[in-house]
Amino acid sequence: MHDRFLAVGKVVKVHGIRGEVKILIYSQDFHQFVQYLKLYTLEESKINSWHVKKVRRQGRCALVLFDGLSSRDEAQRLVGLEVFVDKRDLPPLEDDEYYWYQLKGLKVVTTSGEHLGVITDIFDNGAHDIYVVSHGTREILIPAVESIIVDISLEKQLIVVDPPLGLIEANDI
């Protein structure tokens, strides 16, 4: 979908008879998801906007009622579609904070200049984020902690890391 939008979930099924849909949320931050007042879908190359009328949590999912959908049959057409948020509607971050989508694709080098690869994925292990850095068939998992991440430059599309002794080699197992 257009670079202006960020996928935040996927409609997995209809819920009830009043047009509610169940959305699997991609992020683990439900409280962030409920702040979105407008979501978007892409149907047959047409971007549709949906005003969120009501949201409630159900496990890793959100039950969402959109304005304009009042029956199960109307909501059924959304099943299987991803839902997006306009990046301009994302809350502002502090200077040293980044959204995951901003980091994916950045080159990763060590403080000594060794090219480790590019960030292909990010996940949260409960304590902190983990950057998945890929170079060919090799993957390196780098904890996103202050003692390892030296610099992040979106302008240079570069992350500089200072991995502790053995971290890179531990990924070669």
C-alpha angles and dihedrals in degrees: 000000000000116000089246092071134069123203110237102168150335131249104240101174148340117268121210127331102288099076100270117150131204113230123195103221115223093204124065089224106093091171089061091049094053090057092068108100094180129039130182136215131192112226119175091337091309120117111222123193121214126196110219111233099175137000131188134168128252111174110294089346138077125223105218132189114198126201108254097033114094105153140050091243093054091049093048092077090067095057110116095019124120117235121221139195124213106250088224088065093057113110115256117260133218117263094264097044128092138184113241092242088061092057101045110102096022117135116245122212133169123241087257091057100256111151108228099177137256132305107259099167142006130203138175116240093191096261099054143331121289120212115215105212116193129196113171107309093338121100125192122193111214121187110230096228129137093246091060106030105074101173141356117198117181089182092057092035087231141127120195116205135187103203117197117248110286099016096108093042091048088063091058093071 
